Amino acid sequence: MQTMVISGYRSFELGVFQEKDPKIKVIKKVLKITIQQYIEEGLEWILIGGNLGTEIWAGQVVLDLQKEYPELKLGVIFPFEDFGENWNEKNQQVLTELKIKANYVNAVSHVPYKNPGQLKNHSQFLLTHSGGLLVVYDDEYPGKTQFLLKEAQEHASKNDFIIHQITMDDLQNTFFEDDSV
């Protein structure tokens, strides 16, 4: 697999509202370990949609990993034009930094948000332009990512597509196994 999409919980779904929240450190550590495994198997591109939470943290992990793996590329593909413009200044700044450092930035729909169809088109675009989905999501704790995961499962049933799901148990095990977290 050369290209993988990463998604998962939004920060508010995890109750994360501060950059220094220890949950972020655990999630980033699990993402880093998992991404490194896929790099060793030939992964070249990570695609994210730019949502606050798992996707932004994954983007930050990829940028950090590029120091060790310069062949790894980050693509930020928004569902629509002007994505994130209604966020507070601090969150907009985080998104801007990611856009500046990413290897590729674009939007599936080149108009501002108009309807939910743009979000569905975005999911379909990401799934058809990748070989897998790495998702931080636990079926026992529903969140917005359930829609992308459901589409990915349907896509995987018809295509050669990998879904790698990181659950709350996986995160908790990393937390307890590694006292540096």
Residue, then its C-alpha position, 0 to 999 in steps of 0.5 A: m500500500q502506497t497511500m493511506v488515509i488517517s482519521g478518527y475522533r475529533s478533539f471534542e469527542l475525546g474531551v481534549f481542549q488543551e494542547k498539553d492533554p496527555k491523551i494527545k501524547v498517547i494517540k500520537k505515539v500509537l499513530k507513530i508506531t503504526i505509521q512506521q510499520y506501514i512505511e517499512e512495508g512501502l507506505e509513501w503518502i498519508l492523506i488527512g481531511g484536516n479535522l481537529g483531533t486525530e487528523i491534525w495530530a496524525g499530520q503533525v506525526v507525519l511531519d515529525l516522521q519526515k525527519e527520519y523518513p523523508e520519502l513520506k509525504l503528507g496530503v491535506i485534502f479538505p472536503f470543501e473550500d474555506f475549511g476551518e475558517n470558522w475555527n477559533e484563531k488558535n485552531q486556525q493557526v494549527l491548521t495553517e502551519l500544517k497546510i504550509k508544511a504539507n506536501y500537497v493541499n487541495a479540496v475535493s469541492h472548490v466551493p464553500y460548504k453548501n450541503p452534506g453531499q460534499l462530505k460524502n464526496h470527500s470520503q469517497f475521494l479519499l477511499t478511492h485514492s488510497g489503499g487503506l484507512l488507519v482509524v482511531y475509533d472504537d465501536e463502543y464509543p460512537g463519533k463522527t468517524q463512524f460514517l467514514l468507517k462505514e463507507a470504508q468497510e463497504h469499499a473494502s468489501k469490493n476492493d483490495f483495501i485495508i482498514h486498521q482500527i485503533t481502539m480505546d483498548d489499544l490506546q489504553n494498553t500503550f498508556f500502561e505499557d509505556d511509562s514515558v507517555 
